[in-house]
Amino acid sequence: MKKNINLSDFSFLNLKEMSSTIKAYDDSSYITDHDARLEAILPIEDDFYMLFDSTIFFPEEGGQTCDRGTLTWNGHTLEVIDVYLKKEDSKEFILHRVRGCDVDSDINSSLVNKDKYHMEIDFDHRYSNMQNHTGEHIFSGIVKKEFGYDNVGFHLSDNSVTMDYDGPLTDVDVARIEEEVNFVIAQNFPVYCMYPTREELDGLDYRSKIEIDGPVRIVEIPGIDTCACCAPHVYSTCEVGHLIVLSAISYKGGTRLSILCGDRANKYIKENQNTLFEISHKLKLPFEELTSGVDKLQLDNQSLKQEISSLQAELLKMKLNSIPSSVDNLCINVPTADSRVKRDCINELKQKYPGLIMILDGNESHYSFVLGSSTQNCNAFLASIRDKLDIKGGGKAEMVQGSIDDSIAAIERTLIENDFLII
């Protein structure tokens, strides 16, 4: 399937005589439907690429994913899959990749009539993006004002929002900024979107990640942030609802943050609250005791692991008592044993037996092993049986470890062929 088509594919158009696609979403972020005249359509495989004189579909641009929705025409409904912004000289054209068109292949015949299509966007999806993008502006504006850092990377997808800043932020810094952002949200500041004149723009101090040719769209939250931005935004900060920081990590000398706002933040909080309720119910502990309860579980788990390890070592010792005094190569098969116990046991056995010593544990068709020797190259032996067993692993010449995905019968047969005693 061809994706991200180029304007050169519309070679039948005279783009120099055409006007840029009118961005109807610039008039209002809240427009949900719109009628537009079809300028061109190009069928490629299962999809159609459509160009209109205007659109309310925001394209994939500025780090944000595109709008989605439907087009209707002459009783046919088309699903908008992707929306792309393409530039030709100083003009901008917005292409719509659509699916679900059941008209015949000579659809181009309708172009002579410049038919009108009815556009409808998925406003829930649009509004979620608006909430999260505006939340990012508030966060970035505060970071710029208090730390002087620029937002040098931004990505807004359907389920995540990440921002990259060109300076370090501590956990304390991030927590404080998060608190300030939510205070700003609650103050219900207006959010203005505008195209200033060149003279007005020259007098503005605004954030921008790239050099912009032509008209510059400015998004301003008075006293908080002024930024060049092409995307739809909410009318006021209170519509952002709430912002939560999911993570903050060091990244390329700066800081990468992940956030959620509005409905996405509420959904995340609700899902985590439900998880906490479930854990609280299973542990039979109130919320305020969950942390100490988990700490106790970890200590109990560690204690049980140590007890199991001791029992495994005792079982191996019992196996060792049955080993003949003279043996070439040896395989000890146990129900289960952790790697440390197996390594310790092999290190002890290497002092008594000069051959290859394997400790094997597992069940059905998946087994783990440790193989050691004081005189032979374990890696060489491993290589010699790879054509007979589905075996993976490696290490130093004196000791290797790994896994075998084969039946115990196949493993034992291969080891016996190599003069192993199996106990």
Beta strands, then each sheet from edge to edge (+ up, - down):
strand 1: 22-23
strand 2: 33-44
strand 3: 47-52
strand 4: 54-55
strand 5: 69-73
strand 6: 76-88
strand 7: 91-99
strand 8: 116-121
strand 9: 151-156
strand 10: 161-165
strand 11: 192-194
strand 12: 218-221
strand 13: 225-228
strand 14: 243-251
strand 15: 254-261
strand 16: 329-334
strand 17: 357-363
strand 18: 366-372
strand 19: 391-396
strand 20: 399-404
strand 21: 420-422
sheet 1: 1+ 4+
sheet 2: 2+ 3- 7+ 6- 5+ 8- 2+
sheet 3: 9+ 10- 15+ 14-
sheet 4: 11+ 12- 13+
sheet 5: 19+ 20- 18+ 17- 16- 21-
end
